[in-house]
Amino acid sequence: MEHTEQEITTAVDEIRVELIRDMGKGIVPQTVVDFGTLHDYVDANTYGGFCDPARRADWGSADMNAVQNRVNAWLKAGQPVPSPDAEVGPSPKAGKA
């Protein structure tokens, strides 16, 4: 199932808020500059609810890649900060070895 531009943008915004929260808590260092490096600290694929069947179970790889590519670009651009006030899912640190 392909998702709308608004749905993709919403997912990107949720991930950015989750990342800012985790950076503020020291779970993820603020020096992370790409999506791949997030995996050194958390299961980054769970950001945005992509592993939560109640949130985004129907998202295919093309849409998930589009979201992750935008988050990657945001990280590379120095993380222009959105408001971290939104309520989002739990931190993906659970289960990370």
Residue pairs with C-beta under 8 A, 6 or more apart in sequence:
1 58
1 59
1 60
1 63
2 60
2 62
2 63
3 11
3 59
3 63
7 63
8 63
8 66
8 67
8 70
11 48
11 49
11 56
11 59
11 67
12 48
12 67
12 70
12 71
12 74
13 82
13 86
14 47
14 48
14 49
14 86
14 88
14 89
15 47
15 48
15 67
15 71
16 71
16 74
16 79
16 82
17 82
17 83
17 84
17 85
17 86
17 88
18 47
18 48
18 88
18 89
18 91
18 92
19 28
19 38
19 47
19 71
19 75
19 79
20 79
20 81
20 82
20 84
21 84
21 88
21 91
22 28
22 42
22 91
22 92
22 93
23 29
23 30
23 32
24 84
25 91
27 41
27 42
27 91
27 93
28 38
28 41
28 42
29 41
30 79
32 38
32 41
32 75
33 75
33 76
34 72
34 75
34 76
35 44
35 68
35 69
35 71
35 72
35 75
36 72
38 44
38 47
41 93
41 96
42 91
42 92
42 93
42 96
43 51
43 92
43 93
43 95
43 96
44 92
45 51
45 64
45 92
46 52
46 92
47 71
47 92
48 55
48 56
48 67
48 89
49 55
49 56
49 89
50 56
50 59
50 64
50 67
52 89
55 89
74 80
